[in-house]
Amino acid sequence: MSELFVRTLREDPADAEVPSHRWLVRGGYIRRAAPGIYTWLPLGLRVLHKVEDIVREEMDAIGGQEVHFPALLPREPYELTNRWIEYGPNLFRLKDRKGNDMLLGPTHEEMFTLLVKDLYSSYKDLPLVLYQIQTKYRDEARPRAGVLRGREFVMKDSYSFDIDDAGLQAAYDKHRDAYIRIFDRLGLEYVIVQAMSGAMGGSASEEFLAVAENGEDTFVRSPGGYAANVEAVAIGAPEPLPYDAAPAAHVEDTPDSTTIEALVRVANDLQPRTDRPWDGSDTLKNVVFMLEYPDGTKEPLAIGLPGDREVDEKRLEAQLEPAVAVPFAEEDFARYPSLVKGYIGPGVLGEENSSGIRYLTDPRVVEGTRWITGADAPQKHVFDLVCGRDFTSDGVIDVAEIRAGDPSPDGSGPLQLARGIEMGHIFQLGRKYADALGLKVLDQNGKQVTVTMGSYGVGVSRAVAAVAETTCDEKGLRWPRALAPFDVQLVATGKGTEVADYAAGLAQELDAAGITVLYDDRKASPGVKFADAELLGMPTTVVVGRGLAEGVVELRDRIEGTAEQVPVAEAVERIVAQVRG
């Protein structure tokens, strides 16, 4: 360890928000080079390579063939699929000395597609699975959490190429099984959830989420086995209600009621119900956004949803991608004078109404439902406004927040909410990229058919942080044996040469037995050495110290938190047994 390029830190880095970021920096595994960009130091690189090896072994086992594309790519392929524009500000763009537009690859669908198009032309060449482990670049607006969400990251992306949908399904299933083996070997607690395909396109899509309190993704699961990313939850629309006996809509004064809470209070004071008090679910909240598209165009959008729910930003983003929705600004309201802030109602919304603003409503807003909502006039709301009788929308959008206890879409019980880190995502791309780039082959009848594709990603560098995040404790890292940079950390304590000589010999014996050893030979206090051993997180620590005079060494298990005295004569055998299980 006196020769290892490492410097452990006693203080947390100022920008550390999550435990994995804190311990990886303090343990000398990574070092910040710029926001969202990290240098991998020797210890961190050993862990990263072990993750790569696991991924590579499982990809090879399903017949994947490894290639390696450049990170610096030309503009033209991404223009053909419109992703040069759709990626918006997340894309690193640059020009070469001749003025040609280039980019740093965020993902490589186009390049894989063109490579196969260049070399293959017959159904006899398929099926095919190609993959790479490559550094990717995305200009994240808010890089955070160390290597969990950076602007430069290592990813495994693979692509399947098949003649028909049956072949695609088989390739998808093989990847799904391979991912299960990968994440089992990484030792992660994970769930497989339904997901949105988003800008990637395609049909079936699933995410592998590592369960983590600090994860950026919210997912739901039910007692009956339903699991989905919160963006992919599709609530069922209730049955239409009869409204023949519903009273006519009537406008009432509702002073100072620009919020749902205030509106409910005023409604109960001035227009009380006879059966129960009004609550937020009786109100129809209409929220206006300005959609900003990557090409610079803008379009207003209004969304109506029950007043006791908020619009979930991630669900909204997933529905509208690649557009970005931002709340109406004062200048936007000025351009649409029929919108009365705080009192907006369906009366002016819709492409056929006075504002001309497209109006989409929550699935719960079905025919026959009765609402309190804005009357498009200051200090006034309309009561008993019936959907289908008094107003309609231009369509449906499912972006309201999902809550714990909501019914599962498949009827398998109430939903529970949890947090996770996205570790893998698998897509059935279909023919989106093959169509755009002209990837066709001759089928058995000599006719040209478009190839169908699948796309499958694993966050390799993110896996290092995810494992650290989910296994660390208050003292530091605790690597599972499959990923630890060394099998054993050997700590020598004491001033005499006898301890140092025995420890050095033990290290050589373990090395000869195929056990990787990090030997702490520094002239530091026992307290410093023990603290660093806990911080660095090797699964086994061997302490050679005062017990040597009594013929024993101490064998510590970092994961289990146990320690035992082992006779010197049995030390190598016992250490090897612990390491190899």
FENPECOR-V119947 format. One line per field, one symbol per residue. psi: psi as a letter, one per 20 degrees, with the letter a starting at -180 (. if undefined). burial: b if it has 24 or more other C-alpha atoms within 12 Angstrom, else e. A space follows every 10 residues. Layout:
# FENPECOR-V119947
psi=???
burial=???
This chain:
# FENPECOR-V119947
psi=hiipnqoqqi qqqhjphqgg gghhghikhr pphrpjpqpo rgghhggghh ggggggghgh hjjqpproqq hpqqhghhhh jjihghhbii poqrqaijjp prqpphrkgg hgghghhhhq jqhhiqrppq rqoqprppmp hmprkcjhnr iprpqppqpq prhrhggggg hghggghhhg hghghikqor qpqqrqhbih aaeqpqqopp pphjqhpprq qrhjippqqh hipoqpprqq qqjhjprqqp pqpmqllirg ghggggghgh mqqhhrqqrh iiqopoppqp poqhjiqqpq pppprpijqq pohhhgghhi pjqppqqprh hghhimiioo pikprihiqq hiahhjppoq qqhimrpiqp qprqjkqpkq qpqkppphgi qrriaqpnjq qpqpiqqqhj jjrqqqqrqr pohqppqnhc jghhghjkoq rpahjjqpqp qqqqpoqpng hhhghggghi iraiibqnpq hhiphqhppo pppqirhggg ggggggghgg ghjjpppoon jqmrqhgggg ghghghkqhp pppochihhj kqrpopohgi krqqppqhhj ggghgggggj .
burial=beeeebebee eebeebebbb bbbbbbbbbb bbeeebbbbb bbbbbbbbbb bbebbbebbb ebebebeebe bbbbbebbeb bebbbbbbbb bbbeeeeeee ebbbbbbbbb bbbbbbbeee bbbeebbbbb bbbbbbbbbb eebbbbbbbb bbbbbbbbbb bbbbbebbbb bbbbbbebbb bbbebbbbbb bbbbbbbbbb bbbbbbbbbb bbebbbbbbb bbeeebbbbb bbbbbeeeee eeeeeeeebe bbbbeebbbb eebbebbeee beeeeeebbb bbbbbbbbbb bbeeeeeebb bbbbbbbbbb bbbbbbbbbb bbbbbbebee ebeeeeebbb bbbbbbbbbb eeeebbbbbb bbbbbbbbbb bbbbbbbbbb bbbbbbbeeb bbbbebbbbb bbbeebbbbe eeeebbbbbb bbbbbbbbbb bbbbebbbbb beeeeeeeeb bbbbbbbbbb bbbbbbbbbb bbbebbbbbb bbbbbbbbbb bbbbeeeebb ebbbebbeeb eeeebbbbbb beeeeeeebb bbbbbbbbbb bbbbbeebee ebbbbbbbbe eeeebbebee bbebbbebbe e
